[in-house]
Amino acid sequence: MTRLADFPVRKAAGTRLTMLTCYDAVFAALLQETAIDAVLVGDSAAMVMHGQPSTLTADIGMIEAHVRAVRAGAPKLPIVADMPFLSTRTSTPAAVEAAGRLMAAGADGIKIEGLLGHEQLIPHLVQSGIPVMGHLGLTPQSVHVFGGYRVQGRDAAAADAIRQQSLQLQQLGCFGIVLECVPAGLGTEIARELQIPVIGIGAGSLVDGQILVLQDMLGLGTGRVPRFVRRYMDGSADVTTAVTHYIKDVHAGDFPGPNEQYADSANTGDAGSNG
């Protein structure tokens, strides 16, 4: 299984990296059975799992709880955990404490959105033994600054700023960068310039790897699907179909059937048996 320290090695070898978000033990256990390289316990949990309108309501306790759940379900799966909104902004000691909580909960590294204001924090975390992944382009914690979820880096000045920030994140010690919602050409240029991998989400196909929200790619949900998402199954339809069948079986008296009930004899075994 890939380690976070192997990310630059994988890039050098020309092998694309794969990541998905994960927030719970059940999906974590399933993902551990695949060849996925790592998972992100993202602050997107606030939206996907808690029904919030943005990631801004996520706090360190929420992310910590989801990290523990994912680690419980997948003891061997590499986990990157998001540093939630403002957790890196009040002070370096507070940020280190928050990152330490995520690492103690089972994360292998943390992800920080943006560069400005983190120039001293990132190397301090790395030197403290905490691997750091950067995040540039559309950084959802700054959605109000951007005026919405908009593609970033379309004009020359904005593109150059993202490019320069990516180089600086590499110099500060990040092991990789998530690049979100930028023109494909910019994603390609940044991936070519850096020695660390660029993991894209809406950054084109010529970056060093891809990440998607798991529920999006499984078709679980009824909201708007971003342009960069490919749905690999229609999970929502499968769930509603299964529940509809269950309701019909209960109404018809077909569930539980003979093999789903306990016998009347005294030697019936425990509740987990088929006796």
C-alpha positions as CSV (number, residue, x, y, z in Angstrom):
1,M,0.0,0.0,0.0
2,T,1.2,3.5,-0.9
3,R,2.6,5.7,1.9
4,L,2.3,9.5,1.8
5,A,6.1,9.6,1.7
6,D,5.9,7.6,-1.6
7,F,3.9,10.3,-3.4
8,P,6.9,12.1,-4.9
9,V,8.4,8.7,-5.8
10,R,5.2,7.7,-7.6
11,K,5.3,11.0,-9.6
12,A,8.9,10.4,-10.6
13,A,8.0,7.0,-11.8
14,G,5.1,8.4,-13.9
15,T,2.4,6.5,-12.0
16,R,-0.8,8.5,-11.5
17,L,-2.1,8.6,-7.9
18,T,-5.7,8.0,-6.9
19,M,-7.5,9.5,-3.9
20,L,-11.1,9.7,-2.7
21,T,-12.8,11.3,0.2
22,C,-14.0,9.0,3.0
23,Y,-15.8,9.8,6.3
24,D,-16.9,6.6,7.9
25,A,-15.8,3.1,8.8
26,V,-18.0,1.2,6.4
27,F,-16.7,2.9,3.3
28,A,-13.2,2.9,4.7
29,A,-13.2,-0.9,5.0
30,L,-14.4,-1.2,1.4
31,L,-11.8,1.2,0.1
32,Q,-9.0,-0.6,1.9
33,E,-9.9,-3.7,-0.3
34,T,-9.1,-1.7,-3.4
35,A,-5.9,-0.3,-4.8
36,I,-6.7,3.3,-3.8
37,D,-3.6,5.2,-2.9
38,A,-5.0,7.3,0.0
39,V,-8.2,8.9,1.3
40,L,-9.0,12.4,2.4
41,V,-11.1,13.0,5.4
42,G,-12.2,16.3,4.1
43,D,-14.1,19.2,5.6
44,S,-16.5,18.4,2.8
45,A,-17.9,16.0,5.5
46,A,-19.9,19.1,6.7
47,M,-21.8,19.1,3.5
48,V,-21.8,15.4,2.5
49,M,-22.5,13.9,5.9
50,H,-24.0,16.7,7.9
51,G,-26.1,18.5,5.3
52,Q,-24.5,21.9,5.7
53,P,-24.4,24.4,2.9
54,S,-20.6,24.8,2.9
55,T,-17.5,23.4,4.6
56,L,-17.3,26.4,7.0
57,T,-19.2,24.7,9.7
58,A,-16.6,21.9,10.0
59,D,-14.5,22.1,13.2
60,I,-11.6,20.1,14.5
61,G,-13.9,17.9,16.6
62,M,-15.9,16.9,13.5
63,I,-12.9,16.1,11.4
64,E,-11.3,14.3,14.4
65,A,-14.4,12.1,14.8
66,H,-14.5,11.2,11.1
67,V,-10.7,10.4,11.1
68,R,-11.2,8.0,14.0
69,A,-14.1,6.3,12.2
70,V,-12.1,5.9,9.0
71,R,-9.1,4.6,10.8
72,A,-11.2,2.1,12.7
73,G,-12.6,0.7,9.4
74,A,-9.3,0.7,7.5
75,P,-6.2,0.2,9.8
76,K,-3.8,0.2,6.8
77,L,-5.3,2.9,4.6
78,P,-3.2,6.1,4.2
79,I,-5.3,9.0,5.6
80,V,-5.0,12.7,4.9
81,A,-7.1,14.9,7.1
82,D,-8.3,18.5,6.4
83,M,-7.5,21.3,8.7
84,P,-10.9,22.9,9.0
85,F,-11.9,26.6,8.7
86,L,-9.8,29.0,10.8
87,S,-7.9,26.1,12.6
88,T,-4.7,27.3,11.1
89,R,-5.3,31.1,11.5
90,T,-5.4,31.9,15.2
91,S,-1.9,31.0,16.2
92,T,0.9,28.5,15.4
93,P,0.5,26.7,18.8
94,A,-3.3,26.3,18.2
95,A,-2.7,25.0,14.7
96,V,-0.1,22.5,15.9
97,E,-2.4,21.3,18.6
98,A,-5.3,20.9,16.1
99,A,-3.0,19.0,13.7
100,G,-1.8,16.8,16.5
101,R,-5.3,15.9,17.4
102,L,-5.9,14.7,13.9
103,M,-2.7,12.7,13.8
104,A,-3.5,11.1,17.2
105,A,-7.0,10.2,15.8
106,G,-5.3,8.2,13.1
107,A,-4.3,10.5,10.2
108,D,-1.0,10.1,8.4
109,G,-0.9,13.7,7.3
110,I,-2.9,16.9,7.1
111,K,-4.1,19.2,4.3
112,I,-4.1,23.0,4.5
113,E,-5.9,25.3,2.1
114,G,-4.0,28.2,0.6
115,L,-0.5,29.6,1.2
116,L,-0.7,33.1,2.4
117,G,-0.4,33.2,6.2
118,H,0.9,29.6,6.3
119,E,4.5,30.3,5.3
120,Q,5.9,29.7,8.8
121,L,3.3,27.1,9.9
122,I,3.9,24.6,7.1
123,P,7.6,24.0,7.7
124,H,7.0,24.1,11.5
125,L,4.4,21.2,11.1
126,V,6.7,19.2,8.8
127,Q,9.6,19.7,11.2
128,S,7.3,18.5,14.0
129,G,6.7,15.2,12.1
130,I,3.4,16.1,10.5
131,P,3.3,15.6,6.7
132,V,1.5,18.4,5.0
133,M,-0.4,18.5,1.7
134,G,-1.2,21.9,0.1
135,H,-4.4,22.9,-1.6
136,L,-4.6,25.7,-4.2
137,G,-7.0,27.0,-6.9
138,L,-10.6,26.9,-5.6
139,T,-10.2,26.6,-1.8
140,P,-13.7,26.1,-0.5
141,Q,-12.9,27.7,2.9
142,S,-12.5,31.0,1.0
143,V,-15.7,30.7,-0.9
144,H,-17.0,34.1,0.3
145,V,-13.8,35.8,-0.8
146,F,-14.1,34.2,-4.3
147,G,-17.8,35.2,-4.5
148,G,-18.9,31.5,-4.9
149,Y,-17.6,28.3,-6.3
150,R,-15.8,29.6,-9.3
151,V,-13.0,28.4,-11.6
152,Q,-9.7,30.0,-10.5
153,G,-6.7,31.0,-12.5
154,R,-8.4,32.0,-15.8
155,D,-6.5,35.2,-16.4
156,A,-2.7,35.5,-16.7
157,A,-2.1,37.2,-13.3
158,A,-4.3,34.8,-11.3
159,A,-2.7,31.8,-13.1
160,D,0.8,33.1,-12.3
161,A,-0.1,33.6,-8.7
162,I,-1.3,30.0,-8.4
163,R,1.8,28.8,-10.1
164,Q,4.1,30.7,-7.9
165,Q,2.3,29.6,-4.8
166,S,2.6,25.9,-5.8
167,L,6.3,26.3,-6.1
168,Q,6.5,27.9,-2.7
169,L,4.4,25.1,-1.1
170,Q,6.9,22.7,-2.5
171,Q,9.8,24.7,-1.1
172,L,8.1,24.8,2.3
173,G,8.0,21.0,2.4
174,C,4.6,19.8,1.2
175,F,4.6,16.2,0.0
176,G,1.8,17.0,-2.6
177,I,-0.8,19.6,-3.6
178,V,-4.5,19.3,-4.4
179,L,-5.3,21.7,-7.3
180,E,-9.0,22.4,-7.6
181,C,-11.1,24.0,-10.3
182,V,-8.5,25.5,-12.6
183,P,-8.1,25.4,-16.4
184,A,-6.6,22.2,-17.6
185,G,-3.7,23.9,-19.2
186,L,-2.7,25.5,-15.9
187,G,-2.9,22.2,-14.1
188,T,-0.6,20.7,-16.7
189,E,1.9,23.5,-16.4
190,I,2.1,23.3,-12.6
191,A,2.4,19.5,-12.6
192,R,5.3,19.7,-15.1
193,E,7.1,22.3,-13.0
194,L,6.8,20.6,-9.6
195,Q,8.7,17.6,-8.2
196,I,5.9,16.8,-5.8
197,P,2.6,15.4,-7.2
198,V,-0.3,17.6,-8.2
199,I,-3.6,15.8,-7.4
200,G,-6.4,17.4,-9.5
201,I,-10.1,17.9,-8.9
202,G,-11.3,19.8,-11.9
203,A,-7.7,20.5,-13.0
204,G,-7.5,18.4,-16.2
205,S,-6.2,15.0,-17.0
206,L,-2.5,15.7,-17.3
207,V,-1.8,16.2,-13.6
208,D,-0.2,13.5,-11.4
209,G,-3.4,12.1,-9.9
210,Q,-7.1,12.7,-9.2
211,I,-9.4,13.0,-6.2
212,L,-13.2,13.0,-6.1
213,V,-15.8,13.1,-3.3
214,L,-16.7,9.4,-2.9
215,Q,-20.4,10.0,-2.7
216,D,-20.3,12.1,-5.9
217,M,-18.6,9.4,-8.0
218,L,-21.0,6.7,-6.6
219,G,-24.0,8.8,-7.5
220,L,-25.1,9.1,-3.9
221,G,-27.0,12.3,-3.5
222,T,-29.5,14.4,-5.3
223,G,-27.8,17.8,-5.5
224,R,-26.0,19.5,-8.4
225,V,-23.0,17.5,-9.7
226,P,-19.9,19.5,-10.6
227,R,-18.7,19.3,-14.1
228,F,-15.5,17.5,-13.2
229,V,-17.3,14.6,-11.6
230,R,-17.8,11.3,-13.4
231,R,-20.5,9.1,-11.8
232,Y,-19.4,5.5,-11.8
233,M,-22.7,4.2,-10.5
234,D,-26.2,5.4,-9.8
235,G,-26.1,4.8,-6.0
236,S,-29.1,6.9,-5.2
237,A,-31.4,4.9,-7.5
238,D,-30.0,1.6,-6.1
239,V,-30.7,2.7,-2.5
240,T,-34.2,3.9,-3.2
241,T,-35.0,0.8,-5.2
242,A,-33.7,-1.5,-2.4
243,V,-35.7,0.4,0.3
244,T,-38.8,0.3,-1.9
245,H,-38.5,-3.5,-2.2
246,Y,-38.0,-3.8,1.6
247,I,-41.2,-1.8,2.2
248,K,-43.2,-3.9,-0.3
249,D,-41.9,-7.2,1.3
250,V,-42.8,-6.0,4.8
251,H,-46.3,-4.9,3.7
252,A,-46.8,-8.2,1.9
253,G,-45.6,-10.3,4.9
254,D,-42.8,-11.7,2.8
255,F,-40.1,-10.4,5.2
256,P,-38.9,-11.9,7.4
257,G,-39.0,-15.3,5.7
258,P,-38.4,-18.7,7.2
259,N,-34.6,-18.4,6.9
260,E,-34.7,-15.0,8.6
261,Q,-36.5,-16.0,11.8
262,Y,-35.5,-17.9,14.9
263,A,-36.7,-21.4,15.6
264,D,-38.9,-22.2,18.6
265,S,-36.6,-24.9,20.0
266,A,-34.5,-24.0,23.1
267,N,-31.2,-24.7,21.2
268,T,-31.4,-21.7,18.9
269,G,-27.9,-20.3,19.3
270,D,-27.2,-16.6,19.7
271,A,-28.8,-13.7,17.8
272,G,-26.1,-13.7,15.2
273,S,-26.7,-17.3,14.1
274,N,-29.1,-18.7,11.6
275,G,-30.6,-21.1,14.0
